[in-house]
Amino acid sequence: MSERAIDIAGVIVKPLRKYSDERGWLCELVRDDELPAGFRPAMAYISETASGVTRGPHEHREQTDCFCFLGPTNFVLYLWDNRPASSSYGTHRRLVVGRDRPMLVIVPPGVVHAYRNIGVEAGVILNFPDRLYRGEGGQHPVDEIRHEDDPCSPFVLDEEGADLPVS
């Protein structure tokens, strides 16, 4: 996998390539031979986020997310390492992802994440997490720690835009 480092341990950022021709385009999202050891998606879902809307910040205790941002708009993705034992604990990063920078982002448990649609149209996000939502049969508690409703949360989304593209 030709991944890019962003200084948060365990987070993988991989540019996605669209192969275009006169018919349209194709983009490989997830390949078993490129996934990190031990990571296997358990389900897939697609969501739409309206222009200007933010989802998160939240984190998971056990779940790893595998987001694909393709467009048709751009998002600012926010990441905070909230794992005290991590070598990058306390690190915060912002990335522009989506239409202009198609990206796969793998977010491990304990990394707080949020994204905001910064375009003028609704955007689509695909996720391939390694845990079933609400567990087997949908009978278990949701694996989320939600920070967006906490007025004292240290995970604050700024209004300034995003860091430079990942190199």
Helices and strands as residue ranges (DSSP letters): E 12-15, E 19-21, E 24-26, G 32-34, E 45-49, E 54-59, E 65-71, E 74-81, E 92-98, E 103-107, E 111-117, E 123-127, G 136-138, E 145-146
